[in-house]
Amino acid sequence: MSFLAGIIPYLQVGISILLVTAILLQQKGSGLSATFGGEGNVYHTKRGLERVLFISTIILASIFLILAVINLLFAK
């Protein structure tokens, strides 16, 4: 168990780097102006690379959350 507790922080760092990269690679909207009706095509179907990035972001965030909970359980 101590091996797993020792490797989890490194896994969290790796997953967090991948997660930040996946978030930054997603297409950007028009920012704050979209909140006030500045963008007309808010609802559209994600296809291709955009869909892959969206799904991988969800998966990476889930893995990061699971690793954080496991790390919390092993903390003494």
N, CA, C, O and CB atoms as a CASP TS submission, in Angstrom:
PFRMAT TS
TARGET T0000
AUTHOR 0000-0000-0000
METHOD Language model
MODEL 1
PARENT N/A
ATOM      1  N   MET     1       0.810  -1.192   0.000  1.00  0.00           N
ATOM      2  CA  MET     1       0.000   0.000   0.000  1.00  0.00           C
ATOM      3  C   MET     1       0.855   1.258   0.000  1.00  0.00           C
ATOM      4  O   MET     1       0.437   2.279  -0.546  1.00  0.00           O
ATOM      5  CB  MET     1      -0.923  -0.003   1.188  1.00  0.00           C
ATOM      6  N   SER     2       2.035   1.211   0.594  1.00  0.00           N
ATOM      7  CA  SER     2       2.874   2.410   0.628  1.00  0.00           C
ATOM      8  C   SER     2       3.386   2.756  -0.767  1.00  0.00           C
ATOM      9  O   SER     2       3.619   3.926  -1.072  1.00  0.00           O
ATOM     10  CB  SER     2       4.054   2.211   1.591  1.00  0.00           C
ATOM     11  N   PHE     3       3.565   1.734  -1.621  1.00  0.00           N
ATOM     12  CA  PHE     3       3.973   1.998  -3.005  1.00  0.00           C
ATOM     13  C   PHE     3       2.894   2.778  -3.733  1.00  0.00           C
ATOM     14  O   PHE     3       3.186   3.733  -4.452  1.00  0.00           O
ATOM     15  CB  PHE     3       4.271   0.684  -3.749  1.00  0.00           C
ATOM     16  N   LEU     4       1.647   2.368  -3.545  1.00  0.00           N
ATOM     17  CA  LEU     4       0.524   3.050  -4.187  1.00  0.00           C
ATOM     18  C   LEU     4       0.381   4.473  -3.656  1.00  0.00           C
ATOM     19  O   LEU     4       0.111   5.401  -4.419  1.00  0.00           O
ATOM     20  CB  LEU     4      -0.778   2.268  -3.966  1.00  0.00           C
ATOM     21  N   ALA     5       0.560   4.640  -2.353  1.00  0.00           N
ATOM     22  CA  ALA     5       0.469   5.976  -1.764  1.00  0.00           C
ATOM     23  C   ALA     5       1.601   6.874  -2.246  1.00  0.00           C
ATOM     24  O   ALA     5       1.445   8.094  -2.309  1.00  0.00           O
ATOM     25  CB  ALA     5       0.487   5.885  -0.240  1.00  0.00           C
ATOM     26  N   GLY     6       2.732   6.282  -2.582  1.00  0.00           N
ATOM     27  CA  GLY     6       3.863   7.066  -3.067  1.00  0.00           C
ATOM     28  C   GLY     6       3.757   7.454  -4.527  1.00  0.00           C
ATOM     29  O   GLY     6       4.326   8.462  -4.944  1.00  0.00           O
ATOM     30  N   ILE     7       3.035   6.667  -5.307  1.00  0.00           N
ATOM     31  CA  ILE     7       2.947   6.926  -6.740  1.00  0.00           C
ATOM     32  C   ILE     7       1.744   7.797  -7.115  1.00  0.00           C
ATOM     33  O   ILE     7       1.726   8.396  -8.191  1.00  0.00           O
ATOM     34  CB  ILE     7       2.876   5.616  -7.489  1.00  0.00           C
ATOM     35  N   ILE     8       0.752   7.870  -6.247  1.00  0.00           N
ATOM     36  CA  ILE     8      -0.469   8.627  -6.559  1.00  0.00           C
ATOM     37  C   ILE     8      -0.193  10.110  -6.820  1.00  0.00           C
ATOM     38  O   ILE     8      -0.762  10.652  -7.767  1.00  0.00           O
ATOM     39  CB  ILE     8      -1.467   8.491  -5.417  1.00  0.00           C
ATOM     40  N   PRO     9       0.645  10.799  -6.040  1.00  0.00           N
ATOM     41  CA  PRO     9       0.895  12.216  -6.355  1.00  0.00           C
ATOM     42  C   PRO     9       1.496  12.424  -7.747  1.00  0.00           C
ATOM     43  O   PRO     9       1.175  13.404  -8.420  1.00  0.00           O
ATOM     44  CB  PRO     9       1.823  12.817  -5.316  1.00  0.00           C
ATOM     45  N   TYR    10       2.355  11.520  -8.174  1.00  0.00           N
ATOM     46  CA  TYR    10       2.939  11.637  -9.513  1.00  0.00           C
ATOM     47  C   TYR    10       1.882  11.399 -10.593  1.00  0.00           C
ATOM     48  O   TYR    10       1.890  12.053 -11.636  1.00  0.00           O
ATOM     49  CB  TYR    10       4.101  10.640  -9.680  1.00  0.00           C
ATOM     50  N   LEU    11       0.979  10.460 -10.333  1.00  0.00           N
ATOM     51  CA  LEU    11      -0.123  10.234 -11.270  1.00  0.00           C
ATOM     52  C   LEU    11      -1.037  11.453 -11.337  1.00  0.00           C
ATOM     53  O   LEU    11      -1.525  11.811 -12.409  1.00  0.00           O
ATOM     54  CB  LEU    11      -0.930   8.990 -10.864  1.00  0.00           C
ATOM     55  N   GLN    12      -1.264  12.084 -10.202  1.00  0.00           N
ATOM     56  CA  GLN    12      -2.103  13.283 -10.181  1.00  0.00           C
ATOM     57  C   GLN    12      -1.467  14.417 -10.983  1.00  0.00           C
ATOM     58  O   GLN    12      -2.164  15.133 -11.702  1.00  0.00           O
ATOM     59  CB  GLN    12      -2.351  13.736  -8.738  1.00  0.00           C
ATOM     60  N   VAL    13      -0.173  14.582 -10.867  1.00  0.00           N
ATOM     61  CA  VAL    13       0.513  15.630 -11.631  1.00  0.00           C
ATOM     62  C   VAL    13       0.404  15.353 -13.126  1.00  0.00           C
ATOM     63  O   VAL    13       0.120  16.260 -13.909  1.00  0.00           O
ATOM     64  CB  VAL    13       1.997  15.728 -11.212  1.00  0.00           C
ATOM     65  N   GLY    14       0.629  14.105 -13.522  1.00  0.00           N
ATOM     66  CA  GLY    14       0.524  13.750 -14.938  1.00  0.00           C
ATOM     67  C   GLY    14      -0.879  13.942 -15.482  1.00  0.00           C
ATOM     68  O   GLY    14      -1.058  14.487 -16.571  1.00  0.00           O
ATOM     69  N   ILE    15      -1.872  13.499 -14.730  1.00  0.00           N
ATOM     70  CA  ILE    15      -3.266  13.654 -15.156  1.00  0.00           C
ATOM     71  C   ILE    15      -3.644  15.129 -15.205  1.00  0.00           C
ATOM     72  O   ILE    15      -4.361  15.554 -16.111  1.00  0.00           O
ATOM     73  CB  ILE    15      -4.215  12.890 -14.207  1.00  0.00           C
ATOM     74  N   SER    16      -3.170  15.913 -14.243  1.00  0.00           N
ATOM     75  CA  SER    16      -3.521  17.337 -14.237  1.00  0.00           C
ATOM     76  C   SER    16      -2.920  18.064 -15.434  1.00  0.00           C
ATOM     77  O   SER    16      -3.558  18.960 -15.988  1.00  0.00           O
ATOM     78  CB  SER    16      -3.049  17.996 -12.939  1.00  0.00           C
ATOM     79  N   ILE    17      -1.714  17.700 -15.844  1.00  0.00           N
ATOM     80  CA  ILE    17      -1.111  18.303 -17.039  1.00  0.00           C
ATOM     81  C   ILE    17      -1.921  17.942 -18.276  1.00  0.00           C
ATOM     82  O   ILE    17      -2.179  18.801 -19.119  1.00  0.00           O
ATOM     83  CB  ILE    17       0.354  17.842 -17.206  1.00  0.00           C
ATOM     84  N   LEU    18      -2.323  16.683 -18.392  1.00  0.00           N
ATOM     85  CA  LEU    18      -3.150  16.266 -19.526  1.00  0.00           C
ATOM     86  C   LEU    18      -4.509  16.953 -19.503  1.00  0.00           C
ATOM     87  O   LEU    18      -5.038  17.321 -20.552  1.00  0.00           O
ATOM     88  CB  LEU    18      -3.335  14.748 -19.522  1.00  0.00           C
ATOM     89  N   LEU    19      -5.072  17.126 -18.317  1.00  0.00           N
ATOM     90  CA  LEU    19      -6.376  17.772 -18.180  1.00  0.00           C
ATOM     91  C   LEU    19      -6.310  19.243 -18.592  1.00  0.00           C
ATOM     92  O   LEU    19      -7.189  19.726 -19.306  1.00  0.00           O
ATOM     93  CB  LEU    19      -6.879  17.652 -16.738  1.00  0.00           C
ATOM     94  N   VAL    20      -5.287  19.947 -18.152  1.00  0.00           N
ATOM     95  CA  VAL    20      -5.124  21.354 -18.537  1.00  0.00           C
ATOM     96  C   VAL    20      -4.927  21.473 -20.043  1.00  0.00           C
ATOM     97  O   VAL    20      -5.479  22.374 -20.674  1.00  0.00           O
ATOM     98  CB  VAL    20      -3.930  21.991 -17.791  1.00  0.00           C
ATOM     99  N   THR    21      -4.146  20.570 -20.619  1.00  0.00           N
ATOM    100  CA  THR    21      -3.934  20.585 -22.065  1.00  0.00           C
ATOM    101  C   THR    21      -5.234  20.340 -22.814  1.00  0.00           C
ATOM    102  O   THR    21      -5.519  21.025 -23.797  1.00  0.00           O
ATOM    103  CB  THR    21      -2.897  19.538 -22.463  1.00  0.00           C
ATOM    104  N   ALA    22      -6.021  19.380 -22.366  1.00  0.00           N
ATOM    105  CA  ALA    22      -7.300  19.090 -23.027  1.00  0.00           C
ATOM    106  C   ALA    22      -8.258  20.268 -22.922  1.00  0.00           C
ATOM    107  O   ALA    22      -9.002  20.543 -23.864  1.00  0.00           O
ATOM    108  CB  ALA    22      -7.945  17.841 -22.417  1.00  0.00           C
ATOM    109  N   ILE    23      -8.250  20.964 -21.799  1.00  0.00           N
ATOM    110  CA  ILE    23      -9.123  22.128 -21.634  1.00  0.00           C
ATOM    111  C   ILE    23      -8.676  23.264 -22.541  1.00  0.00           C
ATOM    112  O   ILE    23      -9.505  23.919 -23.172  1.00  0.00           O
ATOM    113  CB  ILE    23      -9.136  22.593 -20.167  1.00  0.00           C
ATOM    114  N   LEU    24      -7.373  23.499 -22.610  1.00  0.00           N
ATOM    115  CA  LEU    24      -6.876  24.606 -23.425  1.00  0.00           C
ATOM    116  C   LEU    24      -7.023  24.355 -24.921  1.00  0.00           C
ATOM    117  O   LEU    24      -7.095  25.308 -25.697  1.00  0.00           O
ATOM    118  CB  LEU    24      -5.430  24.866 -23.100  1.00  0.00           C
ATOM    119  N   LEU    25      -7.068  23.102 -25.341  1.00  0.00           N
ATOM    120  CA  LEU    25      -7.203  22.784 -26.762  1.00  0.00           C
ATOM    121  C   LEU    25      -8.634  22.891 -27.268  1.00  0.00           C
ATOM    122  O   LEU    25      -8.861  22.888 -28.478  1.00  0.00           O
ATOM    123  CB  LEU    25      -6.687  21.400 -27.022  1.00  0.00           C
ATOM    124  N   GLN    26      -9.590  22.983 -26.374  1.00  0.00           N
ATOM    125  CA  GLN    26     -10.981  23.081 -26.810  1.00  0.00           C
ATOM    126  C   GLN    26     -11.230  24.441 -27.436  1.00  0.00           C
ATOM    127  O   GLN    26     -10.571  25.425 -27.099  1.00  0.00           O
ATOM    128  CB  GLN    26     -11.948  22.845 -25.630  1.00  0.00           C
ATOM    129  N   GLN    27     -12.203  24.484 -28.366  1.00  0.00           N
ATOM    130  CA  GLN    27     -12.522  25.736 -29.045  1.00  0.00           C
ATOM    131  C   GLN    27     -13.056  26.739 -28.046  1.00  0.00           C
ATOM    132  O   GLN    27     -13.798  26.409 -27.121  1.00  0.00           O
ATOM    133  CB  GLN    27     -13.539  25.508 -30.173  1.00  0.00           C
ATOM    134  N   LYS    28     -12.652  27.969 -28.269  1.00  0.00           N
ATOM    135  CA  LYS    28     -13.094  29.028 -27.380  1.00  0.00           C
ATOM    136  C   LYS    28     -14.322  29.703 -27.966  1.00  0.00           C
ATOM    137  O   LYS    28     -14.417  29.898 -29.178  1.00  0.00           O
ATOM    138  CB  LYS    28     -11.969  30.051 -27.142  1.00  0.00           C
ATOM    139  N   GLY    29     -15.253  30.056 -27.104  1.00  0.00           N
ATOM    140  CA  GLY    29     -16.414  30.824 -27.537  1.00  0.00           C
ATOM    141  C   GLY    29     -16.056  32.300 -27.578  1.00  0.00           C
ATOM    142  O   GLY    29     -14.882  32.660 -27.666  1.00  0.00           O
ATOM    143  N   SER    30     -17.047  33.132 -27.515  1.00  0.00           N
ATOM    144  CA  SER    30     -16.791  34.570 -27.542  1.00  0.00           C
ATOM    145  C   SER    30     -16.645  35.135 -26.136  1.00  0.00           C
ATOM    146  O   SER    30     -16.763  36.343 -25.935  1.00  0.00           O
ATOM    147  CB  SER    30     -17.912  35.293 -28.280  1.00  0.00           C
ATOM    148  N   GLY    31     -16.392  34.280 -25.178  1.00  0.00           N
ATOM    149  CA  GLY    31     -16.100  34.725 -23.833  1.00  0.00           C
ATOM    150  C   GLY    31     -17.317  35.199 -23.069  1.00  0.00           C
ATOM    151  O   GLY    31     -18.378  34.577 -23.121  1.00  0.00           O
ATOM    152  N   LEU    32     -17.161  36.297 -22.365  1.00  0.00           N
ATOM    153  CA  LEU    32     -18.218  36.812 -21.509  1.00  0.00           C
ATOM    154  C   LEU    32     -19.398  37.337 -22.311  1.00  0.00           C
ATOM    155  O   LEU    32     -20.523  37.362 -21.810  1.00  0.00           O
ATOM    156  CB  LEU    32     -17.678  37.903 -20.618  1.00  0.00           C
ATOM    157  N   SER    33     -19.158  37.759 -23.552  1.00  0.00           N
ATOM    158  CA  SER    33     -20.265  38.286 -24.359  1.00  0.00           C
ATOM    159  C   SER    33     -21.290  37.209 -24.699  1.00  0.00           C
ATOM    160  O   SER    33     -22.445  37.526 -24.981  1.00  0.00           O
ATOM    161  CB  SER    33     -19.729  38.906 -25.644  1.00  0.00           C
ATOM    162  N   ALA    34     -20.884  35.941 -24.677  1.00  0.00           N
ATOM    163  CA  ALA    34     -21.827  34.851 -24.939  1.00  0.00           C
ATOM    164  C   ALA    34     -22.871  34.753 -23.830  1.00  0.00           C
ATOM    165  O   ALA    34     -23.983  34.278 -24.058  1.00  0.00           O
ATOM    166  CB  ALA    34     -21.080  33.515 -25.078  1.00  0.00           C
ATOM    167  N   THR    35     -22.514  35.200 -22.643  1.00  0.00           N
ATOM    168  CA  THR    35     -23.453  35.179 -21.524  1.00  0.00           C
ATOM    169  C   THR    35     -24.621  36.128 -21.763  1.00  0.00           C
ATOM    170  O   THR    35     -25.749  35.858 -21.351  1.00  0.00           O
ATOM    171  CB  THR    35     -22.740  35.547 -20.226  1.00  0.00           C
ATOM    172  N   PHE    36     -24.341  37.229 -22.426  1.00  0.00           N
ATOM    173  CA  PHE    36     -25.354  38.258 -22.653  1.00  0.00           C
ATOM    174  C   PHE    36     -25.958  38.185 -24.046  1.00  0.00           C
ATOM    175  O   PHE    36     -26.510  39.177 -24.522  1.00  0.00           O
ATOM    176  CB  PHE    36     -24.758  39.623 -22.434  1.00  0.00           C
ATOM    177  N   GLY    37     -25.870  37.051 -24.706  1.00  0.00           N
ATOM    178  CA  GLY    37     -26.510  36.867 -26.004  1.00  0.00           C
ATOM    179  C   GLY    37     -25.634  37.242 -27.175  1.00  0.00           C
ATOM    180  O   GLY    37     -26.150  37.489 -28.265  1.00  0.00           O
ATOM    181  N   GLY    38     -24.347  37.293 -26.993  1.00  0.00           N
ATOM    182  CA  GLY    38     -23.454  37.699 -28.074  1.00  0.00           C
ATOM    183  C   GLY    38     -23.159  36.609 -29.078  1.00  0.00           C
ATOM    184  O   GLY    38     -22.620  36.894 -30.147  1.00  0.00           O
ATOM    185  N   GLU    39     -23.492  35.383 -28.775  1.00  0.00           N
ATOM    186  CA  GLU    39     -23.189  34.282 -29.687  1.00  0.00           C
ATOM    187  C   GLU    39     -24.488  33.626 -30.123  1.00  0.00           C
ATOM    188  O   GLU    39     -25.340  33.297 -29.298  1.00  0.00           O
ATOM    189  CB  GLU    39     -22.247  33.244 -29.019  1.00  0.00           C
ATOM    190  N   GLY    40     -24.632  33.438 -31.438  1.00  0.00           N
ATOM    191  CA  GLY    40     -25.875  32.900 -31.970  1.00  0.00           C
ATOM    192  C   GLY    40     -25.946  31.389 -31.988  1.00  0.00           C
ATOM    193  O   GLY    40     -27.029  30.828 -31.818  1.00  0.00           O
ATOM    194  N   ASN    41     -24.823  30.709 -32.191  1.00  0.00           N
ATOM    195  CA  ASN    41     -24.847  29.250 -32.315  1.00  0.00           C
ATOM    196  C   ASN    41     -24.315  28.591 -31.045  1.00  0.00           C
ATOM    197  O   ASN    41     -23.269  27.941 -31.064  1.00  0.00           O
ATOM    198  CB  ASN    41     -24.021  28.797 -33.535  1.00  0.00           C
ATOM    199  N   VAL    42     -25.026  28.760 -29.969  1.00  0.00           N
ATOM    200  CA  VAL    42     -24.589  28.207 -28.690  1.00  0.00           C
ATOM    201  C   VAL    42     -24.744  26.691 -28.680  1.00  0.00           C
ATOM    202  O   VAL    42     -23.869  25.978 -28.189  1.00  0.00           O
ATOM    203  CB  VAL    42     -25.385  28.831 -27.534  1.00  0.00           C
ATOM    204  N   TYR    43     -25.852  26.202 -29.220  1.00  0.00           N
ATOM    205  CA  TYR    43     -26.126  24.773 -29.194  1.00  0.00           C
ATOM    206  C   TYR    43     -25.754  24.157 -30.533  1.00  0.00           C
ATOM    207  O   TYR    43     -26.354  24.470 -31.561  1.00  0.00           O
ATOM    208  CB  TYR    43     -27.607  24.502 -28.863  1.00  0.00           C
ATOM    209  N   HIS    44     -24.770  23.291 -30.512  1.00  0.00           N
ATOM    210  CA  HIS    44     -24.393  22.559 -31.714  1.00  0.00           C
ATOM    211  C   HIS    44     -23.853  21.192 -31.305  1.00  0.00           C
ATOM    212  O   HIS    44     -23.461  20.976 -30.158  1.00  0.00           O
ATOM    213  CB  HIS    44     -23.339  23.350 -32.547  1.00  0.00           C
ATOM    214  N   THR    45     -23.842  20.288 -32.259  1.00  0.00           N
ATOM    215  CA  THR    45     -23.365  18.938 -31.997  1.00  0.00           C
ATOM    216  C   THR    45     -21.849  18.904 -32.094  1.00  0.00           C
ATOM    217  O   THR    45     -21.264  19.400 -33.057  1.00  0.00           O
ATOM    218  CB  THR    45     -23.996  17.931 -32.980  1.00  0.00           C
ATOM    219  N   LYS    46     -21.223  18.316 -31.093  1.00  0.00           N
ATOM    220  CA  LYS    46     -19.773  18.173 -31.120  1.00  0.00           C
ATOM    221  C   LYS    46     -19.425  16.999 -32.023  1.00  0.00           C
ATOM    222  O   LYS    46     -19.980  15.908 -31.891  1.00  0.00           O
ATOM    223  CB  LYS    46     -19.195  17.970 -29.685  1.00  0.00           C
ATOM    224  N   ARG    47     -18.499  17.240 -32.940  1.00  0.00           N
ATOM    225  CA  ARG    47     -18.093  16.194 -33.876  1.00  0.00           C
ATOM    226  C   ARG    47     -16.580  16.163 -33.986  1.00  0.00           C
ATOM    227  O   ARG    47     -15.902  17.162 -33.744  1.00  0.00           O
ATOM    228  CB  ARG    47     -18.730  16.414 -35.263  1.00  0.00           C
ATOM    229  N   GLY    48     -16.070  15.012 -34.352  1.00  0.00           N
ATOM    230  CA  GLY    48     -14.651  14.875 -34.637  1.00  0.00           C
ATOM    231  C   GLY    48     -13.772  15.111 -33.427  1.00  0.00           C
ATOM    232  O   GLY    48     -14.014  14.592 -32.337  1.00  0.00           O
ATOM    233  N   LEU    49     -12.729  15.922 -33.658  1.00  0.00           N
ATOM    234  CA  LEU    49     -11.745  16.187 -32.614  1.00  0.00           C
ATOM    235  C   LEU    49     -12.358  16.931 -31.431  1.00  0.00           C
ATOM    236  O   LEU    49     -11.957  16.720 -30.287  1.00  0.00           O
ATOM    237  CB  LEU    49     -10.584  16.987 -33.182  1.00  0.00           C
ATOM    238  N   GLU    50     -13.320  17.791 -31.702  1.00  0.00           N
ATOM    239  CA  GLU    50     -13.984  18.524 -30.619  1.00  0.00           C
ATOM    240  C   GLU    50     -14.686  17.560 -29.661  1.00  0.00           C
ATOM    241  O   GLU    50     -14.648  17.752 -28.446  1.00  0.00           O
ATOM    242  CB  GLU    50     -15.000  19.532 -31.195  1.00  0.00           C
ATOM    243  N   ARG    51     -15.314  16.541 -30.199  1.00  0.00           N
ATOM    244  CA  ARG    51     -15.998  15.540 -29.370  1.00  0.00           C
ATOM    245  C   ARG    51     -14.991  14.708 -28.574  1.00  0.00           C
ATOM    246  O   ARG    51     -15.205  14.416 -27.397  1.00  0.00           O
ATOM    247  CB  ARG    51     -16.868  14.619 -30.248  1.00  0.00           C
ATOM    248  N   VAL    52     -13.894  14.332 -29.231  1.00  0.00           N
ATOM    249  CA  VAL    52     -12.853  13.551 -28.551  1.00  0.00           C
ATOM    250  C   VAL    52     -12.260  14.353 -27.394  1.00  0.00           C
ATOM    251  O   VAL    52     -12.049  13.809 -26.310  1.00  0.00           O
ATOM    252  CB  VAL    52     -11.739  13.141 -29.547  1.00  0.00           C
ATOM    253  N   LEU    53     -11.990  15.643 -27.617  1.00  0.00           N
ATOM    254  CA  LEU    53     -11.452  16.481 -26.548  1.00  0.00           C
ATOM    255  C   LEU    53     -12.452  16.649 -25.408  1.00  0.00           C
ATOM    256  O   LEU    53     -12.071  16.649 -24.238  1.00  0.00           O
ATOM    257  CB  LEU    53     -11.058  17.845 -27.098  1.00  0.00           C
ATOM    258  N   PHE    54     -13.724  16.790 -25.751  1.00  0.00           N
ATOM    259  CA  PHE    54     -14.766  16.946 -24.735  1.00  0.00           C
ATOM    260  C   PHE    54     -14.867  15.699 -23.860  1.00  0.00           C
ATOM    261  O   PHE    54     -14.911  15.794 -22.633  1.00  0.00           O
ATOM    262  CB  PHE    54     -16.122  17.237 -25.398  1.00  0.00           C
ATOM    263  N   ILE    55     -14.903  14.539 -24.494  1.00  0.00           N
ATOM    264  CA  ILE    55     -15.013  13.277 -23.747  1.00  0.00           C
ATOM    265  C   ILE    55     -13.740  13.005 -22.949  1.00  0.00           C
ATOM    266  O   ILE    55     -13.810  12.557 -21.805  1.00  0.00           O
ATOM    267  CB  ILE    55     -15.296  12.102 -24.707  1.00  0.00           C
ATOM    268  N   SER    56     -12.570  13.274 -23.549  1.00  0.00           N
ATOM    269  CA  SER    56     -11.321  13.036 -22.824  1.00  0.00           C
ATOM    270  C   SER    56     -11.190  13.973 -21.627  1.00  0.00           C
ATOM    271  O   SER    56     -10.603  13.597 -20.613  1.00  0.00           O
ATOM    272  CB  SER    56     -10.120  13.208 -23.760  1.00  0.00           C
ATOM    273  N   THR    57     -11.725  15.185 -21.730  1.00  0.00           N
ATOM    274  CA  THR    57     -11.707  16.105 -20.594  1.00  0.00           C
ATOM    275  C   THR    57     -12.539  15.553 -19.442  1.00  0.00           C
ATOM    276  O   THR    57     -12.127  15.623 -18.283  1.00  0.00           O
ATOM    277  CB  THR    57     -12.230  17.488 -21.012  1.00  0.00           C
ATOM    278  N   ILE    58     -13.700  15.011 -19.760  1.00  0.00           N
ATOM    279  CA  ILE    58     -14.553  14.420 -18.721  1.00  0.00           C
ATOM    280  C   ILE    58     -13.869  13.215 -18.083  1.00  0.00           C
ATOM    281  O   ILE    58     -13.891  13.063 -16.862  1.00  0.00           O
ATOM    282  CB  ILE    58     -15.918  14.005 -19.310  1.00  0.00           C
ATOM    283  N   ILE    59     -13.269  12.367 -18.896  1.00  0.00           N
ATOM    284  CA  ILE    59     -12.591  11.171 -18.382  1.00  0.00           C
ATOM    285  C   ILE    59     -11.398  11.553 -17.516  1.00  0.00           C
ATOM    286  O   ILE    59     -11.218  11.002 -16.430  1.00  0.00           O
ATOM    287  CB  ILE    59     -12.132  10.270 -19.542  1.00  0.00           C
ATOM    288  N   LEU    60     -10.578  12.499 -17.990  1.00  0.00           N
ATOM    289  CA  LEU    60      -9.409  12.923 -17.216  1.00  0.00           C
ATOM    290  C   LEU    60      -9.814  13.582 -15.900  1.00  0.00           C
ATOM    291  O   LEU    60      -9.164  13.367 -14.877  1.00  0.00           O
ATOM    292  CB  LEU    60      -8.555  13.886 -18.037  1.00  0.00           C
ATOM    293  N   ALA    61     -10.871  14.374 -15.918  1.00  0.00           N
ATOM    294  CA  ALA    61     -11.344  15.002 -14.680  1.00  0.00           C
ATOM    295  C   ALA    61     -11.847  13.946 -13.701  1.00  0.00           C
ATOM    296  O   ALA    61     -11.632  14.063 -12.495  1.00  0.00           O
ATOM    297  CB  ALA    61     -12.460  16.021 -14.981  1.00  0.00           C
ATOM    298  N   SER    62     -12.514  12.920 -14.217  1.00  0.00           N
ATOM    299  CA  SER    62     -13.001  11.836 -13.355  1.00  0.00           C
ATOM    300  C   SER    62     -11.844  11.059 -12.743  1.00  0.00           C
ATOM    301  O   SER    62     -11.865  10.737 -11.556  1.00  0.00           O
ATOM    302  CB  SER    62     -13.907  10.885 -14.148  1.00  0.00           C
ATOM    303  N   ILE    63     -10.837  10.760 -13.554  1.00  0.00           N
ATOM    304  CA  ILE    63      -9.660  10.047 -13.047  1.00  0.00           C
ATOM    305  C   ILE    63      -8.956  10.881 -11.984  1.00  0.00           C
ATOM    306  O   ILE    63      -8.536  10.355 -10.954  1.00  0.00           O
ATOM    307  CB  ILE    63      -8.685   9.712 -14.198  1.00  0.00           C
ATOM    308  N   PHE    64      -8.826  12.189 -12.236  1.00  0.00           N
ATOM    309  CA  PHE    64      -8.184  13.069 -11.259  1.00  0.00           C
ATOM    310  C   PHE    64      -8.957  13.088  -9.948  1.00  0.00           C
ATOM    311  O   PHE    64      -8.359  13.056  -8.872  1.00  0.00           O
ATOM    312  CB  PHE    64      -8.062  14.490 -11.816  1.00  0.00           C
ATOM    313  N   LEU    65     -10.271  13.139 -10.030  1.00  0.00           N
ATOM    314  CA  LEU    65     -11.104  13.140  -8.825  1.00  0.00           C
ATOM    315  C   LEU    65     -10.954  11.830  -8.054  1.00  0.00           C
ATOM    316  O   LEU    65     -10.842  11.840  -6.828  1.00  0.00           O
ATOM    317  CB  LEU    65     -12.579  13.369  -9.193  1.00  0.00           C
ATOM    318  N   ILE    66     -10.952  10.719  -8.758  1.00  0.00           N
ATOM    319  CA  ILE    66     -10.785   9.411  -8.109  1.00  0.00           C
ATOM    320  C   ILE    66      -9.422   9.318  -7.432  1.00  0.00           C
ATOM    321  O   ILE    66      -9.319   8.840  -6.302  1.00  0.00           O
ATOM    322  CB  ILE    66     -10.945   8.269  -9.136  1.00  0.00           C
ATOM    323  N   LEU    67      -8.368   9.778  -8.128  1.00  0.00           N
ATOM    324  CA  LEU    67      -7.032   9.755  -7.529  1.00  0.00           C
ATOM    325  C   LEU    67      -6.956  10.661  -6.302  1.00  0.00           C
ATOM    326  O   LEU    67      -6.270  10.331  -5.335  1.00  0.00           O
ATOM    327  CB  LEU    67      -5.982  10.181  -8.558  1.00  0.00           C
ATOM    328  N   ALA    68      -7.648  11.792  -6.329  1.00  0.00           N
ATOM    329  CA  ALA    68      -7.644  12.695  -5.176  1.00  0.00           C
ATOM    330  C   ALA    68      -8.316  12.048  -3.972  1.00  0.00           C
ATOM    331  O   ALA    68      -7.842  12.187  -2.844  1.00  0.00           O
ATOM    332  CB  ALA    68      -8.346  14.012  -5.525  1.00  0.00           C
ATOM    333  N   VAL    69      -9.414  11.344  -4.206  1.00  0.00           N
ATOM    334  CA  VAL    69     -10.103  10.663  -3.104  1.00  0.00           C
ATOM    335  C   VAL    69      -9.241   9.528  -2.557  1.00  0.00           C
ATOM    336  O   VAL    69      -9.154   9.347  -1.342  1.00  0.00           O
ATOM    337  CB  VAL    69     -11.472  10.117  -3.572  1.00  0.00           C
ATOM    338  N   ILE    70      -8.608   8.767  -3.442  1.00  0.00           N
ATOM    339  CA  ILE    70      -7.721   7.684  -2.993  1.00  0.00           C
ATOM    340  C   ILE    70      -6.556   8.253  -2.197  1.00  0.00           C
ATOM    341  O   ILE    70      -6.170   7.702  -1.167  1.00  0.00           O
ATOM    342  CB  ILE    70      -7.197   6.868  -4.197  1.00  0.00           C
ATOM    343  N   ASN    71      -5.994   9.366  -2.682  1.00  0.00           N
ATOM    344  CA  ASN    71      -4.891  10.009  -1.962  1.00  0.00           C
ATOM    345  C   ASN    71      -5.341  10.492  -0.590  1.00  0.00           C
ATOM    346  O   ASN    71      -4.580  10.413   0.375  1.00  0.00           O
ATOM    347  CB  ASN    71      -4.333  11.184  -2.775  1.00  0.00           C
ATOM    348  N   LEU    72      -6.548  10.981  -0.496  1.00  0.00           N
ATOM    349  CA  LEU    72      -7.093  11.424   0.790  1.00  0.00           C
ATOM    350  C   LEU    72      -7.270  10.248   1.748  1.00  0.00           C
ATOM    351  O   LEU    72      -7.035  10.383   2.949  1.00  0.00           O
ATOM    352  CB  LEU    72      -8.436  12.140   0.584  1.00  0.00           C
ATOM    353  N   LEU    73      -7.680   9.105   1.224  1.00  0.00           N
ATOM    354  CA  LEU    73      -7.869   7.924   2.067  1.00  0.00           C
ATOM    355  C   LEU    73      -6.541   7.373   2.587  1.00  0.00           C
ATOM    356  O   LEU    73      -6.476   6.845   3.697  1.00  0.00           O
ATOM    357  CB  LEU    73      -8.607   6.841   1.290  1.00  0.00           C
ATOM    358  N   PHE    74      -5.469   7.500   1.770  1.00  0.00           N
ATOM    359  CA  PHE    74      -4.167   6.995   2.189  1.00  0.00           C
ATOM    360  C   PHE    74      -3.391   7.988   3.047  1.00  0.00           C
ATOM    361  O   PHE    74      -2.383   7.617   3.649  1.00  0.00           O
ATOM    362  CB  PHE    74      -3.351   6.633   0.981  1.00  0.00           C
ATOM    363  N   ALA    75      -3.834   9.234   3.118  1.00  0.00           N
ATOM    364  CA  ALA    75      -3.124  10.247   3.906  1.00  0.00           C
ATOM    365  C   ALA    75      -3.243   9.920   5.393  1.00  0.00           C
ATOM    366  O   ALA    75      -4.298   9.503   5.870  1.00  0.00           O
ATOM    367  CB  ALA    75      -3.684  11.669   3.615  1.00  0.00           C
ATOM    368  N   LYS    76      -2.164  10.115   6.100  1.00  0.00           N
ATOM    369  CA  LYS    76      -2.162   9.805   7.537  1.00  0.00           C
ATOM    370  C   LYS    76      -1.840  11.025   8.338  1.00  0.00           C
ATOM    371  O   LYS    76      -1.792  10.963   9.566  1.00  0.00           O
ATOM    372  CB  LYS    76      -1.169   8.700   7.861  1.00  0.00           C
TER
END
